[in-house]
């Protein structure tokens, strides 16, 4: 039976299995290296800003307080803060540079709105 199978399908090459194992190992190492790099890169962003609190002062003003950490002293970028009304319309946006965030240093930052805001959130921070 074995000779019939070899005649029909050919004999197994011992090198083929070794090449397949080596290629799979190399592919796995490359993938795990890439995965480690991505995890490290995203776990330590250059700009880390969180909205710690906000206070609706009036129908046309909100104050926000931010907590921030920067990767180094030379980092440049900006963060977008957005205020929304009860009906989920955007009533104000504030684009703060890293320099403005550093200058505020945990103090209240005023934000002008078109109408009364009910929620304020940090949308994104980008590095330049």
Biotite code that builds the C-alpha atoms (Angstrom):
import biotite.structure as struc

atoms = struc.array([
    struc.Atom([0.000, 0.000, 0.000], chain_id="A", res_id=1, res_name="UNK", atom_name="CA", element="C"),
    struc.Atom([2.845, 2.326, 0.840], chain_id="A", res_id=2, res_name="UNK", atom_name="CA", element="C"),
    struc.Atom([4.475, 1.849, -2.573], chain_id="A", res_id=3, res_name="UNK", atom_name="CA", element="C"),
    struc.Atom([1.165, 2.535, -4.296], chain_id="A", res_id=4, res_name="UNK", atom_name="CA", element="C"),
    struc.Atom([0.797, 5.843, -2.372], chain_id="A", res_id=5, res_name="UNK", atom_name="CA", element="C"),
    struc.Atom([4.373, 6.878, -3.180], chain_id="A", res_id=6, res_name="UNK", atom_name="CA", element="C"),
    struc.Atom([3.855, 6.085, -6.862], chain_id="A", res_id=7, res_name="UNK", atom_name="CA", element="C"),
    struc.Atom([0.657, 8.100, -6.965], chain_id="A", res_id=8, res_name="UNK", atom_name="CA", element="C"),
    struc.Atom([1.593, 11.118, -4.802], chain_id="A", res_id=9, res_name="UNK", atom_name="CA", element="C"),
    struc.Atom([5.383, 11.025, -4.650], chain_id="A", res_id=10, res_name="UNK", atom_name="CA", element="C"),
    struc.Atom([7.634, 10.465, -1.673], chain_id="A", res_id=11, res_name="UNK", atom_name="CA", element="C"),
    struc.Atom([7.668, 13.007, 1.181], chain_id="A", res_id=12, res_name="UNK", atom_name="CA", element="C"),
    struc.Atom([10.685, 15.253, 1.134], chain_id="A", res_id=13, res_name="UNK", atom_name="CA", element="C"),
    struc.Atom([12.390, 15.503, 4.545], chain_id="A", res_id=14, res_name="UNK", atom_name="CA", element="C"),
    struc.Atom([13.649, 18.994, 3.668], chain_id="A", res_id=15, res_name="UNK", atom_name="CA", element="C"),
    struc.Atom([10.123, 20.293, 3.074], chain_id="A", res_id=16, res_name="UNK", atom_name="CA", element="C"),
    struc.Atom([9.159, 19.740, 6.713], chain_id="A", res_id=17, res_name="UNK", atom_name="CA", element="C"),
    struc.Atom([12.355, 21.454, 7.959], chain_id="A", res_id=18, res_name="UNK", atom_name="CA", element="C"),
    struc.Atom([11.781, 24.450, 5.669], chain_id="A", res_id=19, res_name="UNK", atom_name="CA", element="C"),
    struc.Atom([8.148, 24.731, 6.800], chain_id="A", res_id=20, res_name="UNK", atom_name="CA", element="C"),
    struc.Atom([9.155, 24.668, 10.484], chain_id="A", res_id=21, res_name="UNK", atom_name="CA", element="C"),
    struc.Atom([11.915, 27.242, 9.918], chain_id="A", res_id=22, res_name="UNK", atom_name="CA", element="C"),
    struc.Atom([9.608, 29.565, 7.943], chain_id="A", res_id=23, res_name="UNK", atom_name="CA", element="C"),
    struc.Atom([6.886, 29.305, 10.585], chain_id="A", res_id=24, res_name="UNK", atom_name="CA", element="C"),
    struc.Atom([9.395, 30.055, 13.344], chain_id="A", res_id=25, res_name="UNK", atom_name="CA", element="C"),
    struc.Atom([10.751, 33.116, 11.518], chain_id="A", res_id=26, res_name="UNK", atom_name="CA", element="C"),
    struc.Atom([7.224, 34.375, 10.834], chain_id="A", res_id=27, res_name="UNK", atom_name="CA", element="C"),
    struc.Atom([6.249, 33.893, 14.505], chain_id="A", res_id=28, res_name="UNK", atom_name="CA", element="C"),
    struc.Atom([9.352, 35.761, 15.735], chain_id="A", res_id=29, res_name="UNK", atom_name="CA", element="C"),
    struc.Atom([8.693, 38.672, 13.352], chain_id="A", res_id=30, res_name="UNK", atom_name="CA", element="C"),
    struc.Atom([5.032, 38.848, 14.400], chain_id="A", res_id=31, res_name="UNK", atom_name="CA", element="C"),
    struc.Atom([5.861, 38.750, 18.138], chain_id="A", res_id=32, res_name="UNK", atom_name="CA", element="C"),
    struc.Atom([8.521, 41.441, 17.638], chain_id="A", res_id=33, res_name="UNK", atom_name="CA", element="C"),
    struc.Atom([6.018, 43.662, 15.853], chain_id="A", res_id=34, res_name="UNK", atom_name="CA", element="C"),
    struc.Atom([3.398, 43.024, 18.543], chain_id="A", res_id=35, res_name="UNK", atom_name="CA", element="C"),
    struc.Atom([5.880, 43.946, 21.281], chain_id="A", res_id=36, res_name="UNK", atom_name="CA", element="C"),
    struc.Atom([6.856, 47.152, 19.477], chain_id="A", res_id=37, res_name="UNK", atom_name="CA", element="C"),
    struc.Atom([3.202, 48.185, 19.014], chain_id="A", res_id=38, res_name="UNK", atom_name="CA", element="C"),
    struc.Atom([2.418, 47.508, 22.683], chain_id="A", res_id=39, res_name="UNK", atom_name="CA", element="C"),
    struc.Atom([5.440, 49.522, 23.835], chain_id="A", res_id=40, res_name="UNK", atom_name="CA", element="C"),
    struc.Atom([4.766, 52.406, 21.420], chain_id="A", res_id=41, res_name="UNK", atom_name="CA", element="C"),
    struc.Atom([1.120, 52.789, 22.466], chain_id="A", res_id=42, res_name="UNK", atom_name="CA", element="C"),
    struc.Atom([1.757, 52.307, 26.172], chain_id="A", res_id=43, res_name="UNK", atom_name="CA", element="C"),
    struc.Atom([3.992, 55.376, 26.382], chain_id="A", res_id=44, res_name="UNK", atom_name="CA", element="C"),
    struc.Atom([2.464, 58.194, 24.307], chain_id="A", res_id=45, res_name="UNK", atom_name="CA", element="C"),
    struc.Atom([4.371, 61.480, 23.945], chain_id="A", res_id=46, res_name="UNK", atom_name="CA", element="C"),
    struc.Atom([1.268, 63.432, 25.041], chain_id="A", res_id=47, res_name="UNK", atom_name="CA", element="C"),
    struc.Atom([-0.972, 62.019, 27.777], chain_id="A", res_id=48, res_name="UNK", atom_name="CA", element="C"),
    struc.Atom([-3.744, 64.434, 28.765], chain_id="A", res_id=49, res_name="UNK", atom_name="CA", element="C"),
    struc.Atom([-6.901, 63.602, 30.704], chain_id="A", res_id=50, res_name="UNK", atom_name="CA", element="C"),
    struc.Atom([-9.845, 65.828, 31.573], chain_id="A", res_id=51, res_name="UNK", atom_name="CA", element="C"),
    struc.Atom([-9.903, 65.701, 35.363], chain_id="A", res_id=52, res_name="UNK", atom_name="CA", element="C"),
    struc.Atom([-12.943, 67.963, 35.891], chain_id="A", res_id=53, res_name="UNK", atom_name="CA", element="C"),
    struc.Atom([-15.134, 70.616, 34.357], chain_id="A", res_id=54, res_name="UNK", atom_name="CA", element="C"),
    struc.Atom([-17.460, 73.285, 35.701], chain_id="A", res_id=55, res_name="UNK", atom_name="CA", element="C"),
    struc.Atom([-20.357, 74.825, 33.763], chain_id="A", res_id=56, res_name="UNK", atom_name="CA", element="C"),
    struc.Atom([-20.052, 78.467, 34.845], chain_id="A", res_id=57, res_name="UNK", atom_name="CA", element="C"),
    struc.Atom([-22.835, 79.954, 32.717], chain_id="A", res_id=58, res_name="UNK", atom_name="CA", element="C"),
    struc.Atom([-24.763, 79.472, 29.490], chain_id="A", res_id=59, res_name="UNK", atom_name="CA", element="C"),
    struc.Atom([-21.705, 80.657, 27.565], chain_id="A", res_id=60, res_name="UNK", atom_name="CA", element="C"),
    struc.Atom([-18.725, 79.489, 29.617], chain_id="A", res_id=61, res_name="UNK", atom_name="CA", element="C"),
    struc.Atom([-17.246, 76.247, 30.879], chain_id="A", res_id=62, res_name="UNK", atom_name="CA", element="C"),
    struc.Atom([-14.026, 75.801, 32.812], chain_id="A", res_id=63, res_name="UNK", atom_name="CA", element="C"),
    struc.Atom([-11.921, 72.672, 32.392], chain_id="A", res_id=64, res_name="UNK", atom_name="CA", element="C"),
    struc.Atom([-9.054, 71.232, 34.403], chain_id="A", res_id=65, res_name="UNK", atom_name="CA", element="C"),
    struc.Atom([-6.562, 68.889, 32.758], chain_id="A", res_id=66, res_name="UNK", atom_name="CA", element="C"),
    struc.Atom([-4.006, 66.409, 34.066], chain_id="A", res_id=67, res_name="UNK", atom_name="CA", element="C"),
    struc.Atom([-1.050, 66.036, 31.733], chain_id="A", res_id=68, res_name="UNK", atom_name="CA", element="C"),
    struc.Atom([2.156, 64.054, 31.223], chain_id="A", res_id=69, res_name="UNK", atom_name="CA", element="C"),
    struc.Atom([4.581, 64.608, 28.384], chain_id="A", res_id=70, res_name="UNK", atom_name="CA", element="C"),
    struc.Atom([7.216, 62.229, 27.050], chain_id="A", res_id=71, res_name="UNK", atom_name="CA", element="C"),
    struc.Atom([9.890, 64.929, 26.966], chain_id="A", res_id=72, res_name="UNK", atom_name="CA", element="C"),
    struc.Atom([10.329, 68.698, 27.187], chain_id="A", res_id=73, res_name="UNK", atom_name="CA", element="C"),
    struc.Atom([10.524, 69.195, 23.412], chain_id="A", res_id=74, res_name="UNK", atom_name="CA", element="C"),
    struc.Atom([7.234, 67.522, 22.495], chain_id="A", res_id=75, res_name="UNK", atom_name="CA", element="C"),
    struc.Atom([4.847, 69.622, 20.389], chain_id="A", res_id=76, res_name="UNK", atom_name="CA", element="C"),
    struc.Atom([1.210, 68.980, 19.648], chain_id="A", res_id=77, res_name="UNK", atom_name="CA", element="C"),
    struc.Atom([-2.326, 69.842, 20.612], chain_id="A", res_id=78, res_name="UNK", atom_name="CA", element="C"),
    struc.Atom([-5.422, 68.469, 22.309], chain_id="A", res_id=79, res_name="UNK", atom_name="CA", element="C"),
    struc.Atom([-9.035, 69.008, 21.300], chain_id="A", res_id=80, res_name="UNK", atom_name="CA", element="C"),
    struc.Atom([-11.598, 69.564, 24.072], chain_id="A", res_id=81, res_name="UNK", atom_name="CA", element="C"),
    struc.Atom([-15.302, 69.531, 23.141], chain_id="A", res_id=82, res_name="UNK", atom_name="CA", element="C"),
    struc.Atom([-18.407, 70.711, 24.983], chain_id="A", res_id=83, res_name="UNK", atom_name="CA", element="C"),
    struc.Atom([-21.837, 69.342, 24.084], chain_id="A", res_id=84, res_name="UNK", atom_name="CA", element="C"),
    struc.Atom([-25.369, 70.370, 25.010], chain_id="A", res_id=85, res_name="UNK", atom_name="CA", element="C"),
    struc.Atom([-28.226, 68.260, 26.331], chain_id="A", res_id=86, res_name="UNK", atom_name="CA", element="C"),
    struc.Atom([-29.349, 67.407, 22.781], chain_id="A", res_id=87, res_name="UNK", atom_name="CA", element="C"),
    struc.Atom([-25.795, 66.228, 21.906], chain_id="A", res_id=88, res_name="UNK", atom_name="CA", element="C"),
    struc.Atom([-25.002, 69.207, 19.682], chain_id="A", res_id=89, res_name="UNK", atom_name="CA", element="C"),
    struc.Atom([-21.504, 70.610, 19.866], chain_id="A", res_id=90, res_name="UNK", atom_name="CA", element="C"),
    struc.Atom([-21.608, 73.977, 21.612], chain_id="A", res_id=91, res_name="UNK", atom_name="CA", element="C"),
    struc.Atom([-17.888, 74.620, 21.948], chain_id="A", res_id=92, res_name="UNK", atom_name="CA", element="C"),
    struc.Atom([-14.448, 73.369, 21.025], chain_id="A", res_id=93, res_name="UNK", atom_name="CA", element="C"),
    struc.Atom([-11.077, 74.341, 22.380], chain_id="A", res_id=94, res_name="UNK", atom_name="CA", element="C"),
    struc.Atom([-7.838, 73.316, 20.687], chain_id="A", res_id=95, res_name="UNK", atom_name="CA", element="C"),
    struc.Atom([-5.038, 73.657, 23.237], chain_id="A", res_id=96, res_name="UNK", atom_name="CA", element="C"),
    struc.Atom([-1.369, 73.467, 22.339], chain_id="A", res_id=97, res_name="UNK", atom_name="CA", element="C"),
    struc.Atom([1.098, 71.637, 24.566], chain_id="A", res_id=98, res_name="UNK", atom_name="CA", element="C"),
    struc.Atom([2.517, 75.035, 25.563], chain_id="A", res_id=99, res_name="UNK", atom_name="CA", element="C"),
    struc.Atom([-0.938, 76.217, 26.719], chain_id="A", res_id=100, res_name="UNK", atom_name="CA", element="C"),
    struc.Atom([-1.514, 73.000, 28.670], chain_id="A", res_id=101, res_name="UNK", atom_name="CA", element="C"),
    struc.Atom([1.880, 73.318, 30.375], chain_id="A", res_id=102, res_name="UNK", atom_name="CA", element="C"),
    struc.Atom([1.184, 76.962, 31.180], chain_id="A", res_id=103, res_name="UNK", atom_name="CA", element="C"),
    struc.Atom([-2.153, 76.087, 32.809], chain_id="A", res_id=104, res_name="UNK", atom_name="CA", element="C"),
    struc.Atom([-0.421, 73.438, 34.970], chain_id="A", res_id=105, res_name="UNK", atom_name="CA", element="C"),
    struc.Atom([-3.608, 72.022, 36.501], chain_id="A", res_id=106, res_name="UNK", atom_name="CA", element="C"),
    struc.Atom([-5.440, 75.368, 36.786], chain_id="A", res_id=107, res_name="UNK", atom_name="CA", element="C"),
    struc.Atom([-8.890, 76.021, 35.383], chain_id="A", res_id=108, res_name="UNK", atom_name="CA", element="C"),
    struc.Atom([-8.948, 76.831, 31.647], chain_id="A", res_id=109, res_name="UNK", atom_name="CA", element="C"),
    struc.Atom([-11.935, 78.897, 30.427], chain_id="A", res_id=110, res_name="UNK", atom_name="CA", element="C"),
    struc.Atom([-13.855, 77.745, 27.363], chain_id="A", res_id=111, res_name="UNK", atom_name="CA", element="C"),
    struc.Atom([-16.489, 79.768, 25.514], chain_id="A", res_id=112, res_name="UNK", atom_name="CA", element="C"),
    struc.Atom([-19.681, 77.971, 24.438], chain_id="A", res_id=113, res_name="UNK", atom_name="CA", element="C"),
    struc.Atom([-22.579, 78.910, 22.158], chain_id="A", res_id=114, res_name="UNK", atom_name="CA", element="C"),
    struc.Atom([-25.186, 77.710, 24.654], chain_id="A", res_id=115, res_name="UNK", atom_name="CA", element="C"),
    struc.Atom([-25.298, 75.818, 27.955], chain_id="A", res_id=116, res_name="UNK", atom_name="CA", element="C"),
    struc.Atom([-23.042, 72.782, 27.930], chain_id="A", res_id=117, res_name="UNK", atom_name="CA", element="C"),
    struc.Atom([-23.897, 69.631, 29.837], chain_id="A", res_id=118, res_name="UNK", atom_name="CA", element="C"),
    struc.Atom([-20.822, 67.540, 29.047], chain_id="A", res_id=119, res_name="UNK", atom_name="CA", element="C"),
    struc.Atom([-17.177, 68.236, 28.287], chain_id="A", res_id=120, res_name="UNK", atom_name="CA", element="C"),
    struc.Atom([-14.746, 65.638, 26.972], chain_id="A", res_id=121, res_name="UNK", atom_name="CA", element="C"),
    struc.Atom([-11.234, 65.347, 25.613], chain_id="A", res_id=122, res_name="UNK", atom_name="CA", element="C"),
    struc.Atom([-11.564, 64.193, 22.032], chain_id="A", res_id=123, res_name="UNK", atom_name="CA", element="C"),
    struc.Atom([-7.956, 63.610, 21.027], chain_id="A", res_id=124, res_name="UNK", atom_name="CA", element="C"),
    struc.Atom([-4.345, 64.647, 21.402], chain_id="A", res_id=125, res_name="UNK", atom_name="CA", element="C"),
    struc.Atom([-1.944, 64.675, 18.484], chain_id="A", res_id=126, res_name="UNK", atom_name="CA", element="C"),
    struc.Atom([1.809, 65.042, 18.366], chain_id="A", res_id=127, res_name="UNK", atom_name="CA", element="C"),
    struc.Atom([3.468, 67.186, 15.730], chain_id="A", res_id=128, res_name="UNK", atom_name="CA", element="C"),
])
